[in-house]
Amino acid sequence: MAKKKNITVAELPEFDMVDYLKTDQDIAQYLSVVLEDEDTSLLPAALGDIARARGMATIAEAAGLTREALYKALRPGSQPRFDTVARVCRALGLKLAVQV
């Protein structure tokens, strides 16, 4: 029997969702799961992940924000205004839809 190696948390590779957001389909699935969770604090962080995957400076410019303002608005735990979320979604080429 092979001897098990004890691994500490510090030895685990760092996880970054951005590494998994390669296609539009990846992004759509990620955002759909976040929205289904109904935790409003996750949406800004998820949009931040997507913006980082697409290029934060490019998205900030398209949304009419500075890069610093975009980072601040989309950091985990932030509570951006709806117009900011809408501008970021538009800049990302995303639409939020309501379903019955």
Secondary structure, 3 states (H helix, E strand, C coil): CCCCCCCCHHHCCCCCHHHHCCCHHHHHHHHHHHHHCCCCCHHHHHHHHHHHHHCHHHHHHHHCCCHHHHHHHHCCCCCCCHHHHHHHHHHHCCCCCCCC
